[in-house]
Amino acid sequence: FVSLNIDNFIKYIYELDLDTNSIEEIIMSEKIKYRYKTLILSKINRELLSDISMEYIINNYQKNKISSISVELKIYIFSSHINIERKIDLLIKEIDKKISTTIIEEYIRKLPNEYCKIGNIYYNTSSIPRTKINEKLIEKLENILNISKKVTKNKIVIYNKKNK
């Protein structure tokens, strides 16, 4: 139904009684074009997004698909319970877009455990598991944050420098 009446759906979205399941179906639908999904994401309450919906958004967050999502929605995703690798994937996409360092640091602060300490001068060091995606993340962060790293067999130790 939504795909056949997408313009009206978007027009009256605030008047509809939507829940997590209905949003998930809409976001995951192959019948709804990405430009409409982007519009819908800008209008809905982000708390209606399931983990599955958030992972779908990250997987399709590209210029030719879901082209833009709000900073608030990204913060919500970084603060959510979805898999850390999915969050790191989104963070890498954001770094590649060359957004401001301040926003990157805000996203990092929303990450769990040792990740939130990266680049924070109040912590001397932090360590994260050595995985391909973590190595890629730290390599990119070294170019924009005042950090250095030491890679061991199982972890990456990140040193936060106090002065630039």
Stockholm file with secondary structure:
# STOCKHOLM 1.0

chainA/1-164         FVSLNIDNFIKYIYELDLDTNSIEEIIMSEKIKYRYKTLILSKINRELLSDISMEYIINNYQKNKISSISVELKIYIFSSHINIERKIDLLIKEIDKKISTTIIEEYIRKLPNEYCKIGNIYYNTSSIPRTKINEKLIEKLENILNISKKVTKNKIVIYNKKNK
#=GR chainA/1-164 SS CGGGGHHHHHHTGGGSCCCHHHHHHHHHCSSSCHHHHHHHHHHSCGGGCCHHHHHHHHHTBSTTSBCCCCHHHHHHHHHSSSCHHHHHHHHHHHHHTTCCHHHHHHHHHTSCGGGGGTTCTTCSEEEEECCHHHHHHHHHHHTTSSEEEEECSSEEEEEECSCC
#=GC SS_cons         CGGGGHHHHHHTGGGSCCCHHHHHHHHHCSSSCHHHHHHHHHHSCGGGCCHHHHHHHHHTBSTTSBCCCCHHHHHHHHHSSSCHHHHHHHHHHHHHTTCCHHHHHHHHHTSCGGGGGTTCTTCSEEEEECCHHHHHHHHHHHTTSSEEEEECSSEEEEEECSCC
//
